[in-house]
Structures are given as structure tokens and as C-alpha cells.
Amino acid sequence: MFGFDLPTLAWIWLASLAAFVVRGMTGFGSSMVGIGALSVVLPPAQVVPAFLALELLTTAHLLPSVWRRIVWPSLRWVMLGCAMATPAGVLLLAHVPADVMRLAVSGTLLALALPMLAGHLQPRADAPAPGRASALAVGATSGLLNGAAGIGGPPAIVFYFAHGALATGRATLIAYFLFTDIVALAWAGGSGLLARTGWSLVLVALPAALIGITAGQRLYLRLAEATLRRLVWALLAVLGALGCLAAALRMAAGTAWAALC
């Protein structure tokens, strides 16, 4: 079907279902889960633009239901910072190895998520709203990391889930990641990647993604906030640990190959 054999089709459906259950529950995580899983069996140049298109097709309909919960005063500055810093991140990619960046960010994410998961750090309900400077800095960090290593999500995720109610953080992240998906997809579309190989993957994965986003949304509505918050931090801890492991293995493999040559 569309050039995929049966085992590959099964893996695409399973990875897409899992990724979008996570997205429906938390408002983020589908690209980190799905792209990592699908890149095991398919080339990243095919997976990344296709998954961006899947996120837009499956998540845009969530926006009206969360619109009133979005923290627009800070989100505007986060998006501005991201847009301004992304080109600098692309330039940084030429000078700093991507795996070094991934290792640093994944390690930081793990170090932040574990205390949250253990209950040592908790967001304060009476905490003041983030100011423009902090929101702009988070957006700039996100854009810089996105351009340099393709991992711009963690700064925004930690920023919004560490302040106030989970519902507003989830709503704001849904809007933010739709913005970043549109920007990234425009670049991918301009390069011709989506037109060449991506649409067949989109068509195959879309049914599983739609089922997953629906199931995740229903789970979100049923789970207590405390339970969902623990799931969020557990997911971030797992993603941080996997990111550290993957980056370390790639760096070790590169070192071993250089020694052999």
C-alpha cells in the first residue's frame, strides 16, 4: 500500500496512534514520539515533513475548544522570540554538533522533569504571570534549539507546565506548536520534501493519527489534573532520558568511526 510493505504499515499505524494519543492528552509530544519511532524504519527526510502535516491535520480542530484558555500575553512574545532566533539556530548548526546540543537539552530536560515528578517542585497557583522578557527568552531559546538541533519544544513545555494550571499550559502549547508546525512545514514544502515522499506517508498514517488524537482528548477529559500532570512530567523524563541515550550513542559511534579511519 503506497509503497509500504505490511510490517512497515503496521509500525506506521502503531507509532502514529501512540504519538497522537500523547498529543491529545498533553498538547505536545507527538513529534518527539512519532518521528523518533518512524525514523527507525523510514528516512528522516520523509518522516519529518509528513509528521508536521499530520500534526496540522489532526490538531488544528482542537484550537477552537482551547482558545479561551490560551495565555496570549506571553504566547505572543514566545512566538516572536522563536521566529527571531530560529535563523540564528540554523547558523549555529554549522559550528556546534547537533548531537552535543541534543545531549545538553535532553540532560537539562531530564534534570527538570525528575524533581517535578518526585513532587519536590510544584507550580504555585498564585505565581505571577510570566513577563514579556521571560517569555521572549523562552521563545528565543526554543527557536535557537529548533534551528540548531530540531528540538525546540522542551523550553516552551517546561515554561508553560511549570506555571499555573495544566489546562492553560496545554491550551497554550497546542497553539504554540501549531505555529511552529506551520513555519517548519512552509520550509519543508518550499524545499520539495513533502511533495516528493511525504504525502504517501501522510495518507497511510492519517487514520491512526485521527483515532489517536480523539482517544487522547477523551483521556484528557477523564483524568484528574494531578494524574495528568504526573503523566506529563513522566513523559518528559522518558523523552529526556531517551534523548541523552540516543545522542550519546551517536557521539560514541562517530568517535569509534573516526578512530577506525
C-alpha positions in Angstrom: 0.0 0.0 0.0 1.5 3.3 -1.2 4.9 1.6 -1.5 5.0 0.3 2.1 5.1 -3.5 3.0 2.9 -4.9 5.7 5.4 -4.8 8.6 6.2 -1.2 7.8 2.5 -0.3 7.6 1.9 -1.9 11.0 4.7 0.1 12.5 3.5 3.4 10.9 0.0 2.8 12.3 1.2 1.8 15.8 3.7 4.8 16.0 1.1 7.3 14.8 -1.6 6.0 17.1 0.7 6.2 20.2 2.1 9.6 19.2 -1.3 11.3 18.8 -2.7 9.7 21.9 0.1 11.6 23.7 -0.7 14.8 21.7 -4.4 14.6 22.5 -3.7 14.2 26.3 -0.9 16.7 26.8 -1.0 19.1 23.8 2.6 18.1 22.8 4.9 15.1 22.3 3.6 13.7 19.0 6.6 14.7 17.0 9.1 13.6 19.7 7.4 10.2 19.9 6.3 9.7 16.3 9.4 11.0 14.4 11.7 9.0 16.7 9.7 5.8 16.2 9.2 6.1 12.4 12.8 7.1 11.7 13.7 3.6 12.7 12.1 2.2 9.5 11.9 5.3 7.2 14.3 8.0 6.2 14.0 11.2 8.4 13.7 13.3 5.2 10.4 11.5 4.5 9.2 11.3 8.2 9.7 14.9 9.4 7.7 16.9 6.8 5.0 14.2 6.8 4.6 14.3 10.5 4.4 18.1 10.5 1.5 17.8 8.1 -0.1 15.1 10.2 0.1 17.4 13.3 -1.7 20.2 11.4 -4.4 18.0 10.0 -5.2 16.3 13.3 -4.6 19.1 15.9 -6.0 22.3 14.2 -9.5 21.2 15.2 -8.5 21.4 18.9 -7.8 25.1 18.7 -11.4 26.4 19.0 -12.1 24.2 22.1 -9.0 25.6 23.9 -9.0 29.2 22.5 -10.2 30.9 25.7 -7.6 29.1 27.8 -4.6 30.2 25.7 -2.3 32.6 27.6 -2.0 35.1 24.7 0.0 37.8 26.5 3.0 35.5 27.0 2.5 33.4 23.9 2.8 36.3 21.5 6.3 37.0 22.9 7.3 33.3 22.9 6.3 33.1 19.2 8.2 36.3 18.4 11.3 35.1 20.1 11.1 31.8 18.3 10.7 33.4 14.9 13.6 35.8 15.6 16.1 33.1 16.9 15.4 30.2 14.5 17.7 31.6 11.7 20.5 32.0 14.3 20.0 28.4 15.3 20.4 27.3 11.7 23.7 29.2 11.6 24.7 27.7 14.9 24.2 24.2 13.4 27.2 24.9 11.2 29.5 25.4 14.2 28.1 23.2 17.1 27.5 19.5 16.5 23.8 18.7 16.7 24.3 15.7 19.0 26.1 17.9 21.5 23.1 20.3 21.5 20.7 17.3 21.8 22.6 15.9 24.7 22.7 19.2 26.6 19.0 19.9 26.1 17.9 16.3 26.9 20.0 16.3 30.0 18.5 19.6 31.2 15.0 18.3 30.4 15.6 15.2 32.5 17.1 17.2 35.3 14.0 19.4 35.4 11.4 16.6 35.0 12.7 14.3 37.7 12.2 16.7 40.6 8.8 17.7 39.3 7.8 14.0 39.0 9.1 13.3 42.5 7.0 16.2 43.9 10.0 18.3 45.1 8.9 21.2 42.8 5.3 22.2 42.3 3.8 25.1 40.3 2.2 27.8 42.5 -1.4 28.7 41.8 -0.7 32.2 43.0 2.5 32.6 41.0 2.7 35.8 38.9 2.1 35.6 35.2 5.3 35.3 33.2 6.6 38.7 31.9 7.5 39.7 28.4 11.2 39.3 29.0 11.0 35.8 30.2 8.5 34.8 27.5 10.8 36.3 24.8 13.8 34.5 26.3 11.9 31.2 26.2 10.8 31.7 22.6 14.4 32.7 21.6 15.8 29.6 23.3 13.2 27.4 21.6 13.9 28.9 18.2 17.6 28.6 18.6 17.4 25.0 19.6 14.9 24.2 16.9 17.1 25.7 14.2 20.3 24.1 15.6 19.1 20.6 16.6 15.4 20.3 15.8 14.4 20.1 19.4 12.7 23.4 20.2 9.9 22.1 22.2 11.3 21.5 25.7 11.8 25.1 26.8 8.2 26.1 26.0 6.9 22.8 27.5 8.7 23.4 30.8 7.8 27.1 30.8 4.1 26.6 30.5 3.7 23.4 32.6 5.7 24.9 35.4 3.4 28.0 35.7 -0.3 27.8 36.8 -3.0 25.4 35.8 -2.3 22.4 33.5 -5.3 23.3 31.3 -3.9 26.7 30.3 -0.5 25.2 29.7 -1.9 22.5 27.5 -4.0 25.0 25.5 -1.1 27.4 25.0 1.2 24.7 23.9 -1.4 23.5 21.3 -1.4 27.0 19.8 2.4 27.3 20.0 3.1 24.0 18.3 0.6 24.7 15.6 2.5 27.9 14.9 5.9 26.1 14.8 4.5 23.4 12.6 3.2 25.9 10.1 6.6 27.6 10.0 8.5 24.4 9.7 6.1 22.9 7.1 6.5 26.0 5.0 10.2 25.5 4.9 9.8 21.8 4.1 7.3 22.5 1.4 9.5 25.0 -0.1 12.3 22.5 -0.3 10.1 20.0 -2.1 10.5 17.3 0.6 6.8 16.9 1.2 5.9 16.7 -2.4 8.5 14.1 -3.2 7.9 11.4 -0.5 5.8 12.8 2.3 2.2 12.6 1.1 2.1 8.8 0.8 3.1 8.6 4.5 0.5 11.2 5.5 -2.3 9.3 3.7 -1.3 6.0 5.4 -0.8 7.4 8.9 -3.7 9.8 9.0 -6.4 7.3 10.1 -4.3 6.1 13.0 -3.4 9.7 13.9 -7.1 10.7 14.0 -8.0 7.8 16.2 -5.1 8.6 18.5 -5.9 12.3 18.8 -9.6 11.5 19.6 -8.6 8.9 22.2 -6.1 11.2 23.8 -8.6 14.1 24.0 -11.1 11.8 25.8 -8.4 10.6 28.2 -7.5 14.2 29.0 -11.2 15.0 29.9 -11.4 12.0 32.2 -8.1 12.2 34.1 -7.6 14.3 37.2 -5.2 17.2 36.8 -2.8 15.8 39.4 -2.7 12.5 37.5 -2.3 14.1 34.1 0.5 16.4 35.5 2.4 13.4 36.7 2.0 11.8 33.2 3.3 14.9 31.6 6.5 15.0 33.7 7.0 11.3 33.4 6.8 11.6 29.6 9.3 14.5 29.7 11.6 12.4 31.9 11.4 9.5 29.5 12.0 11.7 26.4 14.9 13.4 28.2 16.5 10.0 29.0 16.0 8.6 25.5 17.4 11.8 24.0 20.5 11.6 26.2 21.0 7.9 25.3 20.5 8.4 21.5 22.8 11.4 21.4 25.5 9.6 23.5 25.3 6.5 21.2 25.6 8.6 18.1 28.6 10.5 19.5 30.2 7.3 20.6 29.7 5.7 17.2 31.1 8.8 15.5 34.2 8.7 17.7 34.7 5.0 17.0 34.3 5.5 13.3 36.8 8.4 13.4 39.3 6.2 15.3 39.0 3.4 12.7 39.6 5.8 9.8 
